[in-house]
Amino acid sequence: MIKYKEPIIVAEIGCNHMGQLDIAYELVDLAKESGANYAKFQKRNNKELLSEVEYNAPHPNPINSYGSSYGEHREKLEFDIKTHHKIKKYCEDVGIGYSVSVWDIKSAKEVVELNPEYIKIPSAMNNHIELLSYLADNFEGQIHVSTGMTYEKELENMKNLFQQKNKLDKLVIYSCTSGYPIEAKEVCLMEISKLKAIFEDEIFDYAFSGHHKGVAIDIAAYTLGATWIERHFTKDRTWKGTDHAASLEPHGLYKLVRDLKNTYKALNFKNDEILEIEKPQRTKLKFKS
């Protein structure tokens, strides 16, 4: 039987700030107002991530590009570590948790110095052994890992690595399908059960990162045992960029938080055979045997 914990909701701002600090602050405010527990960003060192050819190539979808090349586009959306210091401080002042997904070693080293409560590894980098090892060796907080586009053997390798470093108890594993956005049939919620079969009770917790439409599926993910629910978040889904279309707007995030909290309250047994609220109805309606 699943022992349910209170849900934790993460507003994945990522690069939906479009490279503008004032928009990043506004999205933090909106995430807090909507009831999210964390606002999460990302940190990438594009020169480390991309080859020269990739860096100078055109964006595969020019309508979403912020630069003349893919590398320039990525740089336009990137905040330096000093700006992340400011954002972390702003989150603390507002009263919402701050976190970051790191895509490379340099970014990991910079973010470790910020000492957030947790650092996330995106699906694209969960087989980057050097990156995983660096965080396991140098970061004392939780390490969250998404599992989109990942073979089962890669999951087992990841488990072995954290087991060898005695850090399984710091690990939070996310069920995820890497598409932006995806249809309901592509969410594949039963992957949560598969992850539990692999990692069992040895890790800190389980999570779900969704790129679907609506919020009903997130409730199902929670009932299957995903305590952490992460959704991309934006102010306006029509804004320019790849992730906005797969994001929740403030009212959607508010509804998600509300429904998850109500689901948590509802997932219990009756504390008596007949509840107090039922007694008048029993007297009035119950067949007299």
Secondary structure, 3 states (H helix, E strand, C coil): CCCCCCCEEEEEEECCCCCCHHHHHHHHHHHHHHCCCEEEEEECCHHHHCCHHHHHCCCCCHHHCCCCCHHHHHHHCCCCHHHHHHHHHHHHHHCCEEEEEECCHHHHHHHHHHCCCEEEECHHHCCCHHHHHHHHHHCCCEEEEECCCCCHHHHHHHHHHHHHCCCHHHEEEEEECCCCCCCHHHCCCCHHHHHHHHHCCCCCEEEEEECCCCCHHHHHHHHCCCCEEEEEECCCCCCCCCCHHHCECHHHHHHHHHHHHHHHHHCCCCCCCCCHHHHHHHHHHCCCC
